[in-house]
Amino acid sequence: LRVRGLNETLFLAPLPVYTGQVPVSRRNFSAMNETYLELGGSNRGIVEQGKILAFGIWLVLFTAFVFPSLVIIHGVLFYPENFTNPLQDLLMFLKVSTLVSLGAIFPIGAFIYGMLSNVRTLAKSYPVRFNRQRREVCYIDDTTHRVLIVPWESVVAWVA
């Protein structure tokens, strides 16, 4: 690592060090074995995005249907004098909460659009492959599809 002013230059040419432990990383490594290490080019975050989407949909359904029912049941059990016609009150509360929950269509739609466009973009990109045995880095440009293979010692990466 070389620091000049506000710039940092990271040289990717480490010597292999055997630790006896299985390599584990939380970085975006799409494939890792004894021969090569691939960085990027996968849709690893799609499961987490799907979980967030499912949580949002369940939250909207809860707000639209379950919450009004629980409020009316609570009112009928603890304040029966205020709820002379609980079925009519429930239907009115369901109409209001459903209309309010319809406002969530736009944020959920925007999330789905962002998730699917990100999947399409990541599917078109190529990973950077670090070959451990030949000590070379293979990079494929996404627009020109030009393959660039260089030794590790000549690769310079800028970390922002």
C-alpha positions in Angstrom: 0.0 0.0 0.0 1.5 3.3 -1.1 0.0 6.6 0.2 0.6 9.9 -1.5 -1.4 12.7 -0.1 -5.0 11.7 -0.3 -4.4 8.9 -2.8 -3.8 5.3 -1.9 -2.4 2.7 -4.4 -2.9 -0.9 -3.6 -0.6 -3.4 -5.4 -2.2 -6.8 -5.8 0.9 -9.0 -5.8 0.9 -10.9 -2.5 2.9 -14.1 -2.0 0.8 -17.1 -1.2 0.8 -17.9 2.5 -0.4 -21.3 3.7 -2.4 -21.0 7.0 -4.0 -24.5 7.0 -7.4 -23.0 7.3 -10.3 -23.1 4.8 -10.5 -19.7 3.0 -13.5 -17.8 4.2 -14.5 -14.3 3.1 -17.6 -12.1 3.1 -16.5 -10.3 0.0 -18.1 -10.7 -3.4 -16.1 -13.8 -4.4 -18.3 -15.7 -6.9 -15.9 -18.7 -7.1 -12.8 -19.6 -5.1 -10.7 -22.8 -5.3 -7.0 -23.8 -5.4 -6.6 -22.6 -9.0 -8.4 -19.2 -9.2 -10.4 -16.6 -7.4 -13.3 -14.8 -9.2 -14.3 -11.4 -8.0 -17.8 -10.1 -9.0 -20.0 -11.4 -11.8 -22.6 -13.0 -9.6 -26.0 -12.2 -8.1 -25.2 -13.1 -4.6 -27.3 -10.4 -3.0 -30.5 -11.5 -4.7 -31.6 -13.7 -1.8 -31.3 -10.9 0.7 -33.2 -8.6 -1.6 -35.9 -11.2 -2.0 -36.3 -11.4 1.8 -36.6 -7.7 2.0 -39.3 -7.7 -0.7 -41.2 -10.5 1.0 -41.1 -8.6 4.3 -42.4 -5.5 2.6 -45.3 -7.4 1.0 -46.2 -9.1 4.3 -46.1 -5.8 6.1 -48.6 -4.3 3.6 -50.9 -7.3 3.9 -50.7 -7.1 7.7 -51.5 -3.4 7.6 -54.4 -3.9 5.2 -56.1 -6.9 6.8 -54.7 -8.2 10.1 -54.2 -5.0 12.0 -57.8 -3.6 11.4 -59.2 -7.0 12.5 -57.1 -7.0 15.7 -58.2 -3.4 16.5 -61.9 -4.2 16.0 -61.6 -7.4 18.1 -59.8 -5.5 20.8 -62.5 -2.8 20.8 -65.4 -5.3 20.9 -63.8 -7.2 23.8 -62.7 -4.3 26.0 -65.1 -1.5 24.9 -68.3 -3.2 23.8 -70.4 0.0 24.3 -68.6 1.8 21.5 -69.0 -1.0 19.0 -72.7 -1.6 18.5 -72.3 -3.0 15.0 -68.8 -4.5 14.9 -69.1 -6.1 11.4 -69.9 -2.7 9.8 -67.1 -1.1 11.7 -64.7 -3.9 10.6 -65.7 -3.4 6.9 -65.3 0.3 7.1 -61.9 0.0 8.8 -60.8 -2.6 6.2 -61.7 -0.3 3.4 -59.7 2.6 4.9 -56.7 0.4 5.7 -56.7 -1.2 2.3 -56.8 2.2 0.5 -53.9 3.3 2.7 -52.0 0.1 2.0 -52.4 0.7 -1.8 -49.9 3.6 -1.4 -47.2 0.9 -0.9 -47.5 -0.2 -4.5 -45.1 2.5 -5.7 -42.3 1.8 -3.2 -42.6 -1.9 -3.7 -42.7 -1.5 -7.5 -39.6 0.7 -7.4 -37.8 -1.9 -5.2 -38.7 -4.7 -7.7 -37.6 -2.6 -10.6 -34.3 -1.8 -8.9 -33.8 -5.5 -7.9 -34.5 -6.8 -11.4 -32.5 -4.2 -13.3 -29.6 -4.9 -10.9 -29.9 -8.7 -11.7 -29.8 -7.9 -15.4 -26.8 -5.6 -15.1 -24.8 -8.1 -13.0 -25.7 -11.0 -15.3 -24.0 -9.1 -18.2 -20.8 -8.3 -16.4 -17.8 -10.6 -16.3 -15.9 -11.5 -13.2 -12.3 -10.6 -12.6 -10.3 -13.8 -12.3 -7.2 -14.1 -10.3 -5.3 -17.2 -11.3 -3.3 -18.4 -8.3 -1.0 -20.9 -10.0 0.1 -18.7 -13.0 -0.2 -15.5 -10.9 -2.2 -13.7 -13.6 -5.3 -11.6 -13.6 -7.8 -11.9 -16.4 -10.2 -9.0 -17.0 -12.9 -8.9 -19.7 -14.3 -5.5 -20.7 -18.1 -5.4 -20.5 -18.5 -3.2 -23.6 -15.8 -4.4 -26.0 -15.5 -8.0 -24.7 -11.7 -7.5 -25.0 -9.8 -10.0 -22.8 -6.8 -8.6 -20.9 -4.4 -11.0 -19.1 -1.7 -9.5 -17.1 0.7 -10.7 -14.4 -0.1 -9.9 -10.8 2.9 -7.7 -10.3 1.7 -5.3 -13.0 -1.9 -4.9 -11.6 -2.6 -1.7 -9.8 -6.0 -1.2 -8.1 -7.3 2.1 -6.7 -9.4 1.9 -3.5 -11.8 4.7 -2.9 
